[in-house]
Amino acid sequence: MAQQLHVELVAVEEKVWTGEAEMVVARTTEGELGVLPGHAPLLGQLAEPSQVRIKQAGGQQVVYDVPGGFLSVTGEGVTVLAESATPATPAR
């Protein structure tokens, strides 16, 4: 089994999504960023607006629209902090 990332998507009022994923992709102020297991620690500011894509095992994908926020990558996993998060339909 491939390595997994522990991912948390947190809005001001609630934890929106938490679970394991193979990859997280988000648009930051510096450009689109893909995070895989073993990624170097970083703190990034999400673009306004942005979209966070959480790619799970088996090809499933969870996508949220967020109006900006922060993405933190540590040895523990990935945390996305946003004012709000709305489920989105991924582009095909």
C-alpha positions as CSV (number, residue, x, y, z in Angstrom):
1,M,0.0,0.0,0.0
2,A,1.3,3.5,-0.9
3,Q,2.1,6.0,1.8
4,Q,-0.8,8.2,2.8
5,L,-1.1,11.8,4.1
6,H,-3.2,12.7,7.1
7,V,-5.3,15.6,5.9
8,E,-7.6,18.0,7.7
9,L,-9.6,20.8,6.1
10,V,-10.7,23.2,8.8
11,A,-13.1,26.2,8.5
12,V,-13.6,28.8,11.2
13,E,-16.7,27.0,12.6
14,E,-15.9,23.4,12.0
15,K,-13.6,20.6,10.8
16,V,-15.0,20.1,7.3
17,W,-13.1,17.0,6.2
18,T,-10.5,14.7,7.8
19,G,-8.9,11.5,6.5
20,E,-6.1,9.9,4.6
21,A,-5.1,10.9,1.1
22,E,-2.5,10.1,-1.5
23,M,-2.1,13.8,-2.6
24,V,-3.4,17.3,-1.9
25,V,-3.4,19.9,-4.6
26,A,-4.1,23.6,-3.8
27,R,-3.7,27.0,-5.6
28,T,-1.5,29.2,-3.5
29,T,-0.4,32.8,-4.0
30,E,2.9,31.3,-5.5
31,G,1.1,28.9,-7.9
32,E,-0.5,25.5,-7.8
33,L,1.1,23.2,-5.2
34,G,0.9,19.4,-5.0
35,V,1.7,17.7,-1.7
36,L,2.7,14.0,-1.6
37,P,3.8,12.0,1.5
38,G,7.3,13.0,2.6
39,H,6.9,16.6,1.3
40,A,9.1,19.2,3.0
41,P,7.4,21.2,5.7
42,L,6.0,24.5,4.5
43,L,3.3,27.1,5.2
44,G,1.6,28.6,2.1
45,Q,-1.1,31.2,1.6
46,L,-4.0,30.0,-0.5
47,A,-5.0,32.2,-3.5
48,E,-8.4,34.0,-3.2
49,P,-10.5,32.2,-4.3
50,S,-8.9,28.8,-4.3
51,Q,-9.8,25.2,-4.7
52,V,-8.4,22.3,-2.6
53,R,-8.4,18.9,-4.2
54,I,-7.8,15.8,-1.9
55,K,-6.9,12.7,-3.9
56,Q,-7.8,9.5,-2.1
57,A,-6.8,5.9,-2.8
58,G,-8.7,4.3,-5.6
59,G,-8.9,7.4,-7.7
60,Q,-11.6,9.1,-5.6
61,Q,-11.3,12.9,-5.2
62,V,-12.8,15.4,-2.7
63,V,-12.9,19.0,-3.9
64,Y,-13.7,22.1,-2.0
65,D,-13.9,25.8,-3.0
66,V,-12.3,28.0,-0.4
67,P,-12.1,31.9,-0.3
68,G,-8.4,31.9,0.7
69,G,-6.7,30.7,3.8
70,F,-3.5,28.8,4.6
71,L,-2.0,25.4,3.9
72,S,0.4,23.8,6.4
73,V,2.5,20.8,5.7
74,T,4.3,19.1,8.6
75,G,5.7,15.6,9.3
76,E,2.2,14.9,10.8
77,G,0.3,15.7,7.5
78,V,-1.5,18.5,5.8
79,T,-3.8,21.0,7.4
80,V,-5.8,23.5,5.3
81,L,-7.2,26.5,7.3
82,A,-10.0,28.5,5.6
83,E,-12.7,30.9,6.5
84,S,-15.2,28.5,4.8
85,A,-15.2,25.5,2.5
86,T,-17.9,24.6,0.0
87,P,-18.0,21.2,-1.8
88,A,-17.3,21.7,-5.5
89,T,-17.6,19.7,-8.6
90,P,-14.1,18.9,-10.0
91,A,-13.3,20.1,-13.5
92,R,-13.2,17.2,-16.0
